[in-house]
Amino acid sequence: MQKLTIPLILILFMLITFSILASAALTSEAQAQPVNPSDVAAQPLDPPGVDLRTTNGLLPGTVLIEGDIVIAEADLNRDMNAGFEVNLWPGGVVPYVFDVNVSSTQRTNALFAMEQWTDVADITFVERTFEPNYIGIRDSSNDQNPANNSPIGVQGGLQIVNITSWNAIFIIAHELGHALGLVHEQSRTDRDDFVQINFTNIDPAKWFNFQEAPNSRPYPKTIYGLPDAQTYDFDSVMHYGQCSFAIECLPDTSCPCLFESITVLPPNDTLWQNAIGQRDHLSFLDELTMSFLYPEDNWYFLDGTHTGLPLGTFVEPQKTFNNAVSAMANNDVLWIQPGTYNAVGIHSKPSVWRAPLGSVILGN
């Protein structure tokens, strides 16, 4: 990514178009140190009187939705969508432990999956000592119903991440993505503009797996006016596959099925119908979004479409260019979301401006 460092700028009724695309390999300056899996402490995760093997790896009072998302049962009873509110790990620090049933090889794969996220965001997975909130990673292979699943974001106390697909690094990364705060891409409230959920091809008992998540915050926003594939992330590691929960796709059958559960709408179907649901890499937008959820300390955000508080964060960005620049410290980085901004004035503060999605116009 090419940085644009500007110590002094005079903008007088000028039109400056920024089309600086973010690199697909955003890196965190603070990398976690290599960990020897055999040195990582383990502890039994089963609460007193509970055998997680017989409860599908779920803690008491929790239920499973969307195939691999764990929420509190009270949230399910009150509002099917209440469990999608994103709670981020403070400072990007995620304490973790492995269950005693996780082998050294499995730990190695889990640590490698963690690196996929720590390499692109200011996230640090640390072995738990006395932290009250932490994730417990366990092997669900011997459960009554082996599965991969996780809660979304920090929940408070112990939260279980179940893994059975230990040889699939990006399935593990998918579940860790949930633990860090990501929802499924096809749960976006604007998903019907890009994909069609074929409920007639899905068992009605499984329909709840395809609900929208109105409390989530889609990024990029449709209002930015970008092309479809730059708005909706067909390539996301957090997207369902085209055959997920399809009636026609019986166990041990291949995909695509005769009647898929998800249809990519034209004109994107030719390129993406058979590609959604990949589990072999993080997409550009996976990396970008996570880097913004867990940003560097000197990152500041600007979005003219924002309607909430102007705090300069990714979730609550500044709304005007001049206010954003005024609030920044020297050498801060300003991430500017697509739009046209009034930037007339003298700006003498050294800083870096970046347009991660392009389509930014600074003028009068």
C-alpha positions in Angstrom: 0.0 0.0 0.0 1.5 3.4 -1.0 1.2 5.9 1.8 0.5 9.6 1.1 2.2 11.7 3.7 1.2 15.4 3.5 3.0 17.9 5.9 1.3 21.0 4.4 -1.8 21.2 2.1 -3.5 24.2 0.7 -6.9 23.3 -0.8 -8.7 26.3 -2.4 -11.6 25.3 -4.5 -9.6 22.4 -5.9 -10.8 18.9 -6.6 -8.6 16.1 -5.5 -9.6 12.5 -6.3 -8.2 9.8 -4.2 -8.2 6.3 -5.5 -5.7 4.7 -3.1 -6.6 1.0 -2.8 -5.7 -0.7 0.4 -3.4 -3.7 0.2 -4.9 -7.1 0.6 -2.3 -7.9 3.1 -2.8 -5.4 5.9 -0.4 -6.2 8.7 -0.4 -5.4 12.4 2.8 -3.8 13.8 2.4 -5.9 17.0 2.7 -9.5 16.0 2.2 -12.3 18.5 5.3 -14.2 19.3 5.6 -17.8 18.1 4.1 -20.3 20.5 5.1 -23.9 21.0 1.8 -25.9 21.1 3.2 -28.3 23.6 3.9 -25.4 26.0 0.3 -24.1 25.9 -1.5 -24.9 29.1 -4.7 -26.9 28.9 -7.6 -27.3 31.3 -10.9 -29.2 31.4 -13.6 -26.9 30.0 -16.6 -28.9 31.3 -18.4 -26.9 34.0 -19.2 -28.9 37.2 -21.8 -31.6 36.5 -21.8 -30.9 32.7 -20.4 -33.3 30.0 -20.0 -31.2 26.9 -19.8 -34.3 24.8 -23.5 -35.0 25.4 -24.6 -31.3 25.0 -23.1 -30.9 21.5 -20.3 -28.8 23.1 -22.7 -26.1 24.3 -22.6 -24.6 27.7 -25.8 -24.6 29.8 -28.2 -21.8 28.7 -26.9 -21.5 25.2 -28.3 -22.7 21.8 -27.0 -23.1 18.3 -28.3 -21.0 15.3 -27.1 -20.6 11.7 -25.4 -23.9 12.0 -22.3 -22.6 13.9 -23.3 -19.6 15.9 -23.9 -19.9 19.7 -26.1 -17.5 21.5 -27.7 -17.3 24.9 -31.1 -19.2 25.1 -32.6 -16.1 26.7 -31.7 -14.0 23.6 -33.3 -16.7 21.3 -36.5 -16.6 23.3 -36.7 -12.8 23.4 -35.6 -11.9 19.9 -34.1 -14.2 17.3 -31.8 -11.4 16.3 -30.6 -10.2 19.7 -27.6 -12.4 19.6 -26.0 -10.6 16.7 -24.9 -7.5 18.5 -21.1 -7.3 18.1 -19.0 -7.0 21.3 -15.3 -6.6 20.6 -12.5 -7.8 22.7 -11.0 -4.7 24.6 -7.6 -3.8 23.1 -7.8 -6.7 20.7 -6.5 -9.0 23.4 -8.2 -12.5 23.4 -7.3 -14.8 26.2 -7.7 -18.5 25.3 -7.2 -22.0 26.7 -7.3 -25.4 25.0 -9.3 -28.2 26.4 -7.3 -31.2 27.6 -8.8 -33.2 24.7 -7.0 -31.0 22.1 -3.9 -32.7 20.7 -0.6 -31.0 20.0 -1.2 -31.2 16.3 -4.7 -29.7 16.7 -3.2 -26.9 18.8 -0.7 -26.2 16.0 -3.5 -25.8 13.5 -5.5 -23.6 15.8 -2.5 -21.3 16.5 -2.0 -21.1 12.7 -5.6 -20.1 12.2 -5.2 -17.4 14.9 -2.3 -16.0 12.9 -4.5 -15.5 9.9 -6.3 -12.8 11.9 -3.3 -11.4 13.9 -1.5 -10.9 10.6 -4.1 -8.4 9.4 -5.4 -6.7 12.5 -4.3 -5.4 15.9 -5.3 -8.6 17.6 -3.3 -10.7 20.1 -4.3 -14.1 21.3 -2.8 -14.7 24.7 -2.7 -17.8 26.9 -5.2 -17.2 29.7 -3.9 -16.7 33.2 -6.6 -15.1 35.4 -8.6 -13.1 32.8 -12.4 -13.4 33.5 -13.4 -13.4 29.8 -11.8 -16.0 27.5 -12.4 -18.5 24.8 -12.0 -22.2 25.4 -11.1 -24.2 22.3 -12.1 -27.9 22.4 -12.2 -30.9 20.1 -15.8 -31.8 19.4 -15.0 -34.9 17.3 -16.2 -37.3 19.9 -19.4 -35.4 20.7 -22.8 -36.9 20.0 -23.0 -34.3 17.1 -19.5 -33.2 16.2 -19.6 -29.6 14.9 -17.7 -26.4 14.4 -19.3 -23.4 16.2 -18.6 -20.3 18.2 -20.4 -17.3 19.9 -20.1 -13.9 18.2 -17.8 -11.5 20.0 -16.9 -11.4 23.7 -19.7 -12.9 25.8 -18.3 -12.7 29.3 -16.8 -15.6 31.2 -15.9 -18.8 29.4 -17.1 -19.1 25.8 -16.6 -22.3 23.9 -15.2 -22.6 20.4 -15.9 -26.2 19.2 -13.8 -27.6 16.3 -14.1 -30.9 14.5 -12.5 -29.9 11.2 -9.0 -29.7 12.5 -7.2 -30.1 9.2 -9.1 -27.2 7.6 -7.2 -24.1 8.8 -9.8 -21.6 7.4 -12.7 -23.4 8.9 -11.0 -22.8 12.3 -10.4 -19.2 11.1 -14.1 -18.9 10.3 -15.0 -19.9 13.8 -12.4 -17.5 15.3 -13.9 -14.8 13.0 -17.2 -15.3 14.9 -15.4 -15.2 18.2 -13.8 -11.9 17.2 -17.2 -10.4 16.2 -18.0 -11.3 12.5 -21.4 -12.5 11.4 -22.1 -14.5 8.3 -22.0 -12.4 5.1 -25.4 -13.7 3.9 -26.9 -12.4 7.1 -26.5 -8.8 5.9 -29.8 -6.8 5.8 -29.1 -5.9 2.2 -28.3 -9.5 1.1 -31.4 -9.8 -1.0 -29.8 -7.4 -3.5 -27.1 -9.9 -4.2 -28.2 -13.4 -3.3 -31.5 -15.3 -3.2 -32.3 -17.6 -0.3 -34.2 -20.6 -1.7 -36.4 -21.5 1.3 -38.3 -24.1 -0.7 -35.0 -26.0 -1.0 -34.4 -25.8 2.8 -36.0 -27.9 5.5 -38.4 -25.5 7.3 -36.8 -26.5 10.6 -33.5 -25.0 9.3 -35.0 -21.7 8.0 -33.7 -19.9 11.1 -30.2 -20.4 9.8 -30.9 -17.9 7.0 -32.3 -15.0 9.0 -31.0 -11.5 8.5 -29.0 -9.8 11.3 -30.5 -6.3 11.6 -28.2 -5.4 14.4 -25.1 -6.1 12.4 -23.2 -3.4 10.6 -22.6 -4.3 6.9 -19.3 -3.1 5.4 -18.9 -1.8 2.8 -22.3 0.0 2.8 -24.6 -0.2 -0.2 -25.0 3.6 0.0 -21.3 4.0 -1.0 -22.5 3.1 -4.6 -19.6 0.7 -5.3 -19.9 -2.2 -7.7 -21.7 -5.3 -6.3 -18.5 -7.4 -5.8 -16.9 -4.5 -3.9 -20.0 -4.1 -1.7 -21.1 -7.6 -0.9 -18.3 -10.0 -0.2 -19.0 -13.1 -2.3 -15.4 -14.2 -1.5 -15.7 -14.0 2.3 -14.6 -16.8 4.5 -17.7 -16.0 6.5 -20.1 -16.7 3.6 -22.3 -19.9 3.5 -21.8 -22.3 0.5 -24.5 -22.6 -2.1 -25.6 -25.9 -0.7 -25.7 -25.1 3.0 -28.7 -26.8 4.6 -30.1 -27.8 1.2 -32.6 -30.6 1.3 -31.2 -32.2 -1.9 -27.6 -32.2 -0.4 -27.7 -35.3 1.7 -24.7 -36.3 3.8 -21.8 -37.6 1.7 -23.2 -36.1 -1.5 -21.4 -33.5 -3.6 -22.1 -29.9 -4.2 -23.6 -28.2 -6.2 -26.9 -29.9 -5.6 -29.8 -30.0 -8.0 -31.6 -27.4 -5.9 -29.2 -25.2 -4.0 -30.1 -23.2 -0.9 -28.4 -20.0 -2.1 -28.5 -18.5 -5.6 -26.2 -15.7 -6.6 -28.2 -13.1 -8.5 -27.2 -11.8 -12.0 -24.9 -10.3 -13.1 -22.7 -11.9 -10.4 -23.9 -15.5 -10.8 -21.5 -16.5 -13.5 -18.4 -15.7 -11.5 -19.6 -16.4 -7.9 -22.3 -19.1 -7.9 -19.8 -22.0 -7.5 -17.3 -19.9 -5.5 -19.3 -18.7 -2.4 -18.5 -20.5 0.8 -14.8 -20.9 0.2 -12.7 -22.0 3.1 -9.1 -21.6 1.9 -8.3 -17.9 2.4 -9.4 -14.6 4.0 -10.8 -12.3 1.4 -9.6 -8.7 0.9 -12.7 -7.5 2.7 -12.4 -10.0 5.5 -8.9 -8.6 6.2 -9.9 -5.0 5.8 -13.0 -5.2 8.0 -11.1 -7.1 10.8 -8.3 -4.5 10.6 -10.9 -1.8 11.1 -12.7 -3.5 14.0 -9.3 -3.9 15.7 -7.3 -0.9 14.4 -3.9 0.5 15.2 -3.9 3.1 17.9 -3.2 6.0 15.5 -6.0 5.1 13.0 -8.9 7.6 12.6 -12.0 7.1 10.5 -14.2 9.4 8.3 -17.5 8.5 6.7 -19.9 11.1 5.4 -22.8 8.7 5.4 -22.6 8.0 9.2 -25.6 9.1 11.2 -24.4 8.3 14.7 -21.9 10.0 17.1 -18.8 11.5 15.4 -16.1 9.7 17.5 -13.6 8.9 14.8 -13.7 5.2 15.3 -14.6 2.7 12.6 -18.0 2.0 14.2 -18.6 5.7 15.0 -16.6 7.7 12.5 -16.3 11.4 12.0 -18.7 12.8 9.4 -16.8 15.8 8.0 -13.2 16.1 6.7 -12.3 19.2 8.6 -13.5 17.9 11.9 -11.7 14.6 11.4 -8.4 16.4 10.5 -8.8 18.8 13.4 -9.3 15.9 15.9 -6.3 13.9 14.7 -2.9 14.0 16.3 0.3 14.4 14.3 1.2 11.4 12.2 -2.2 9.8 12.6 -3.7 7.8 9.7 -7.1 8.9 8.4 -9.2 6.2 6.6 -11.7 7.9 4.4 -14.8 5.9 3.2 -16.2 6.6 -0.3 -17.9 10.0 -0.8 -17.4 13.7 -1.6 -16.0 15.8 1.2 -15.6 19.6 1.6 -11.9 19.9 2.4 -11.2 23.6 1.7 -8.6 25.0 4.1 -5.0 24.9 5.2 -4.0 21.6 6.7 -0.6 21.7 8.2 -0.7 18.7 10.5 1.5 15.8 9.2 -0.8 12.8 8.6 -1.5 9.9 6.2 -4.8 9.8 4.3 -6.0 6.5 2.9 -9.1 5.6 0.8 -9.4 1.8 1.3 -12.2 1.4 -1.2 -11.3 4.3 -3.5 -14.1 6.7 -4.8 -13.1 9.5 -2.4 -13.3 13.2 -3.6 -11.9 16.0 -1.6 -13.0 19.5 -2.8 -15.1 22.5 -2.1 
